[in-house]
């Protein structure tokens, strides 16, 4: 029959060329998977609840401060240590002088004959006083010292006579009472300085003596 052909369309309203057109409006929600193939991937793990993380900026600040403190300490040590060493070098050191021990020195000096010098003539049987003058030339005071007779002669004299006390530098006159012999001749009597016990002193000194002629 001569009727006009009627357009046939699909029941869903799709174009006749068979291409599917998505419907206008929002995509259906639900379990639809994305078309980029990211289905099944787990979401990235975020910070755990309750955990505190130090910001990177704060860590860098603390590290910079610590480094600065160490640097300043090193600079100060570099200044102070040389100054300490220099002060020790410049400080005068006390010179230790060993103590000098002064040994006591015992010495005498013969000053001369005060009476009856050597060679004097005395009368027989007479008594006279022989006097010597001696100086303490040492550093030791003389105490309890004597002139002790060392030999026997026809002239009579005491066995010993006392000396002193005599301080260093002082002089003393020592007197001995002598009785001349009853017959003519020479009398020479020696005396030596001793202590109270008779021990000879001043070993380097010669004895003093009386030397007279009995006429």
Secondary structure, DSSP 4 states (H G I P E B T S, - for coil): --PPPPPP--TT---TT----PPSSPPPPSSPPPTTS-TTPPPPP-PPTT-----HHHHHHHHHHHHHHHHHHHHHHHHHHHHHHHHHHHSPPPP-PPPPP------EEEEEESSS-TTEEE-TT-EEEEEEEEEE-SSS-B-SEEEEE----SSEE-SEEEE--B-TT-EEEEEEEEE--SSSEEEEEEEEEE-TT--B--TTSPPEEEEEEE-
